[in-house]
């Protein structure tokens, strides 16, 4: 009976988190809710089976069994989703263009507070961009720089199936020695390869922009690097990045060569495994693989 009450309480908590996250689009809340759903399945399904007389196995054994069943079902679902993405016409490295629609910044109160923080801390908008990632679906990006033009901040608004907007930050600084320091909190899997001169650190759990900026500047101070001001505009730089990333990942085997993509899809078999692994780590632990 105690197990039944615990499962019911977990179901209620999961529904509350779901409703809350439909407004906030927080990957942290989503992680907690995924664990809740997993435990609800693992501890709830054995109760159903025992109540209906489908089995006389010990409850603990059934919990372990259904815990593994959830993992296998989700693995199969994610693997099929990655395969579908690989063979779909959706671009993995979309090209950006100037956003002339005037809708570069949502009017939600929490996002308006973010814009006020940017102004207070000396960040100025440089460009508003967008990229088409599906039919009638665009990524909207607002690019800012600090007063010295050494730190470039890319704010990306990711539409969620619930209608909420998730917000991610990408901080980038070029150094005189030729390195590019990148610090972000993107919670989507990448799984591929970065250029050798990129020093990338991903922090999916760090949702505060102020703390992410501090982390980025601490990395620069620790590396004792001299900052090189940005000279290229964001649109040019971002599209060059996308082109270089696609080339590098094709050369290193994450993507199939263009001549093989019609038959096999875009992502190689090794690449699909890497995406699946990072997707699982991000979904349940908020950690990104270091490649």
C-alpha positions in Angstrom: 0.0 0.0 0.0 2.9 2.4 0.8 4.3 1.7 -2.7 0.9 2.5 -4.3 0.7 5.9 -2.4 4.3 6.7 -3.5 3.5 6.0 -7.1 0.4 8.1 -7.0 2.3 11.0 -5.4 5.0 10.7 -8.1 2.3 10.8 -10.8 0.9 14.0 -9.3 4.4 15.5 -9.0 5.1 14.6 -12.7 1.9 16.3 -13.9 2.8 19.5 -11.9 6.3 19.6 -13.3 4.8 19.0 -16.8 2.4 22.0 -16.5 5.1 24.2 -15.0 7.6 23.4 -17.7 5.1 24.1 -20.5 5.5 27.8 -19.4 9.2 27.8 -18.6 10.8 25.4 -21.1 13.5 24.5 -18.5 15.8 21.5 -19.4 16.4 21.1 -15.6 12.7 20.6 -14.8 12.6 18.2 -17.8 15.4 16.1 -16.4 13.6 15.7 -13.1 10.4 14.8 -14.8 12.1 12.2 -17.0 13.5 10.4 -13.9 10.0 10.6 -12.2 8.4 9.0 -15.3 11.0 6.3 -15.3 10.5 5.5 -11.6 6.7 5.7 -12.0 6.9 3.0 -14.8 9.4 0.9 -12.9 7.5 0.9 -9.6 4.0 1.2 -10.9 3.8 -1.5 -13.6 4.7 -4.3 -11.1 1.8 -3.2 -8.9 -0.5 -3.4 -11.9 0.8 -6.9 -12.9 0.5 -8.2 -9.3 -3.0 -6.7 -8.8 -4.3 -8.3 -12.1 -2.7 -11.6 -11.2 -0.5 -11.7 -14.3 2.5 -12.9 -12.4 3.6 -14.1 -8.9 7.2 -12.9 -9.2 8.6 -10.9 -6.3 7.9 -7.2 -6.4 11.6 -6.3 -6.3 12.4 -8.5 -9.3 9.6 -6.9 -11.3 10.8 -3.4 -10.4 14.3 -4.2 -11.8 12.7 -5.8 -14.9 10.5 -2.9 -15.7 13.3 -0.4 -15.0 15.3 -2.1 -17.7 12.3 -2.4 -20.0 11.9 1.4 -19.9 15.6 1.9 -20.8 15.3 -0.5 -23.7 12.1 1.1 -25.0 13.5 4.6 -24.7 16.7 3.5 -26.4 14.7 2.1 -29.3 12.6 5.2 -29.6 15.6 7.6 -29.5 17.6 5.4 -32.0 14.6 5.5 -34.5 14.3 9.3 -34.0 18.0 9.8 -34.7 17.7 7.6 -37.8 14.7 9.6 -38.9 16.6 12.8 -38.5 19.5 11.3 -40.5 17.4 10.5 -43.5 15.1 13.6 -43.3 15.7 16.7 -45.4 16.2 18.8 -42.2 19.6 20.5 -42.2 22.0 19.5 -39.4 24.0 22.7 -39.9 21.4 25.2 -41.1 22.4 28.5 -42.7 21.4 31.7 -41.1 20.0 34.9 -42.5 19.1 38.4 -41.1 15.9 38.4 -39.2 13.9 41.4 -40.6 10.6 40.3 -39.1 11.0 42.4 -35.9 10.3 39.3 -33.8 13.8 38.7 -32.6 13.0 39.0 -28.9 9.9 37.4 -27.3 7.8 39.4 -24.9 7.7 37.0 -22.0 8.4 38.7 -18.7 11.4 36.4 -17.8 13.0 37.2 -21.2 12.4 40.9 -20.9 14.2 40.8 -17.6 17.1 39.1 -19.4 17.2 41.9 -21.9 17.3 44.4 -19.1 20.3 42.5 -17.5 22.1 42.7 -20.9 21.7 46.5 -21.0 22.7 46.9 -17.4 25.9 44.9 -17.9 27.1 46.7 -21.1 26.0 44.2 -23.8 24.8 45.7 -27.0 22.9 43.9 -29.7 24.8 43.4 -33.0 22.4 41.4 -35.2 19.2 39.4 -35.1 19.3 36.2 -37.1 17.2 33.3 -38.0 17.6 29.8 -39.6 14.9 27.6 -41.0 15.1 24.1 -39.4 11.7 22.8 -40.6 8.5 23.7 -42.4 7.4 27.0 -40.8 9.9 26.5 -38.0 12.8 28.9 -37.4 15.5 29.2 -34.9 15.7 32.8 -33.7 19.1 34.1 -32.6 19.9 37.5 -31.1 23.7 38.3 -31.0 25.2 40.7 -28.4 28.8 41.9 -27.7 30.3 43.4 -24.6 31.7 47.0 -24.6 35.2 45.8 -25.7 33.8 43.6 -28.5 35.9 40.7 -27.2 33.0 38.6 -25.9 30.2 37.6 -28.3 27.0 36.3 -26.8 24.6 34.3 -29.0 21.1 33.9 -27.5 19.0 31.2 -29.2 15.3 30.8 -28.7 14.3 27.1 -29.2 10.6 26.4 -29.8 9.3 23.4 -27.8 6.5 21.0 -28.7 4.5 22.4 -25.8 4.7 25.9 -27.3 7.1 27.2 -24.6 10.5 28.7 -25.5 13.7 27.3 -24.2 16.6 29.8 -24.1 20.3 28.9 -24.6 23.4 31.0 -24.4 26.6 30.6 -26.4 29.6 32.7 -25.4 32.6 32.9 -27.7 35.9 34.8 -27.5 38.8 34.7 -30.0 42.4 35.0 -28.7 45.5 36.4 -30.1 47.1 33.0 -30.0 44.5 31.7 -32.4 42.1 29.8 -30.1 38.4 30.2 -29.8 37.0 29.8 -26.3 33.4 28.7 -26.4 31.2 28.3 -23.3 27.5 27.4 -23.7 24.6 25.8 -21.9 23.0 24.1 -24.9 21.0 21.0 -23.9 20.7 19.5 -27.4 23.1 16.7 -28.4 25.8 17.4 -30.8 28.0 14.3 -30.8 30.3 15.5 -33.6 33.7 17.1 -33.8 34.8 20.7 -33.2 37.8 22.4 -35.0 41.1 21.8 -33.2 41.5 25.4 -32.2 38.1 25.5 -30.4 38.1 25.1 -26.6 34.5 24.2 -25.9 32.9 23.8 -22.5 29.2 22.9 -22.3 27.2 23.6 -19.1 23.6 22.3 -19.6 22.8 22.7 -15.9 23.9 26.3 -15.7 20.8 28.3 -16.7 21.9 31.7 -15.2 23.5 33.9 -17.9 25.4 35.9 -15.2 27.0 32.7 -13.9 27.8 31.5 -17.4 29.5 34.8 -18.3 31.5 34.6 -15.1 32.5 31.0 -16.0 33.6 32.0 -19.4 35.7 34.9 -18.2 37.3 32.7 -15.5 38.3 30.2 -18.3 40.0 33.1 -20.2 41.8 34.3 -17.0 42.9 30.8 -16.2 44.3 30.3 -19.7 46.1 33.7 -19.5 44.9 34.5 -23.0 45.0 37.9 -24.7 41.6 38.6 -26.2 41.3 39.5 -29.9 38.3 41.8 -30.7 35.7 40.5 -33.1 36.0 41.9 -36.6 33.6 39.8 -38.6 29.9 40.3 -38.4 27.8 37.5 -36.7 26.0 36.4 -39.8 29.2 35.8 -41.8 31.0 34.2 -38.8 28.1 31.9 -38.0 27.6 30.7 -41.5 31.4 30.0 -41.9 31.1 28.0 -38.6 28.3 25.9 -40.0 30.1 25.2 -43.2 33.4 24.3 -41.4 31.6 22.1 -38.9 29.9 20.2 -41.7 33.2 19.8 -43.6 35.1 18.6 -40.5 32.5 16.2 -39.4 32.3 14.7 -42.9 36.1 14.3 -43.1 36.2 12.7 -39.6 33.4 10.2 -40.3 30.6 11.6 -38.2 28.7 12.4 -41.4 28.5 10.3 -44.6 30.1 11.8 -47.7 27.5 13.7 -49.8 27.6 11.0 -52.5 26.4 8.4 -49.9 23.8 10.4 -48.1 20.9 9.6 -50.5 21.4 5.9 -49.8 22.5 5.9 -46.1 21.3 9.3 -44.7 23.5 12.1 -43.3 24.8 10.7 -40.0 27.1 7.7 -40.1 26.5 4.6 -37.9 29.3 5.7 -35.5 27.8 9.2 -35.5 24.3 7.9 -34.6 25.8 6.1 -31.6 27.6 9.2 -30.5 24.4 11.3 -30.8 22.4 8.7 -28.9 24.9 8.5 -26.1 25.0 12.3 -25.7 21.2 12.6 -26.0 20.8 10.0 -23.2 23.4 11.7 -21.0 21.8 15.1 -21.5 18.3 13.9 -20.9 19.0 12.1 -17.6 22.2 13.7 -16.2 22.4 17.1 -17.9 26.0 16.2 -19.0 27.5 16.6 -22.4 30.1 14.2 -23.7 33.6 15.7 -24.2 34.8 14.9 -27.7 
